[in-house]
Amino acid sequence: MKSTSAGKEIQTQARALLADIAGPPATSLPRRATIVDWLNAFLVRTDKKGYVLGETEAADLNELDQFLRTYDVPVAAA
């Protein structure tokens, strides 16, 4: 990642999204398992020493966040 703080911020965002979609199973979310798998794999990658954030990964996380808010997927309690 470009910096430690940026890396932690991206990981925090990914963990929050994962909690949001994994938390409320009654909410209909297309391809929930695929999204959960992608977020878990992303978190594994970002935990590796020397990881460099992919060109579109931050944008992908932001778009997933926007999608969840657009379709009113409940946000997990912090």
C-alpha positions in Angstrom: 0.0 0.0 0.0 1.1 3.5 -0.5 1.2 4.4 3.2 0.4 2.6 6.4 -2.5 4.9 7.3 -4.0 4.6 3.9 -3.6 0.8 4.1 -5.4 0.7 7.5 -8.1 3.0 6.1 -8.8 0.7 3.2 -8.8 -2.4 5.4 -11.2 -0.7 7.8 -13.5 0.1 4.9 -13.4 -3.4 3.6 -14.1 -4.9 7.1 -17.0 -2.5 7.5 -18.5 -3.5 4.1 -18.0 -7.2 5.0 -19.8 -6.7 8.3 -22.6 -4.8 6.6 -23.4 -7.6 4.1 -22.6 -10.5 6.4 -24.6 -9.2 9.3 -28.2 -8.9 8.1 -28.9 -12.3 6.3 -32.6 -11.4 5.8 -31.6 -8.6 3.4 -31.7 -9.7 -0.2 -28.4 -9.1 -1.8 -27.5 -10.6 -5.2 -24.3 -12.6 -5.2 -23.7 -12.1 -1.5 -21.4 -15.1 -1.3 -19.3 -13.8 -4.2 -18.9 -10.4 -2.6 -18.0 -11.8 0.8 -15.4 -14.0 -0.9 -13.9 -11.0 -2.7 -13.8 -8.9 0.4 -12.2 -11.8 2.4 -9.6 -12.3 -0.3 -8.9 -8.6 -0.4 -8.3 -8.5 3.3 -5.9 -11.4 3.1 -4.0 -9.6 0.3 -3.8 -6.4 2.2 -2.4 -8.1 5.3 0.7 -9.2 3.4 3.8 -7.2 3.9 4.7 -5.0 1.0 1.2 -5.2 -0.5 0.6 -2.5 -3.1 -3.1 -1.4 -3.6 -4.3 -2.4 -7.1 -5.2 0.3 -9.5 -8.9 -0.1 -9.1 -9.3 -1.7 -5.7 -10.1 1.5 -3.8 -12.6 2.5 -6.4 -14.1 -1.0 -6.3 -14.6 -0.7 -2.5 -16.2 2.8 -2.9 -18.5 1.5 -5.6 -19.5 -1.5 -3.4 -20.2 0.9 -0.6 -22.4 3.1 -2.8 -24.3 0.1 -4.1 -25.0 -1.1 -0.5 -26.3 2.4 0.4 -28.3 2.7 -2.8 -30.2 -0.5 -2.1 -30.5 0.2 1.6 -28.5 -2.8 2.9 -28.4 -2.2 6.6 -25.2 -1.0 8.2 -23.8 -3.2 10.9 -23.5 -1.6 14.3 -20.0 -0.3 14.9 
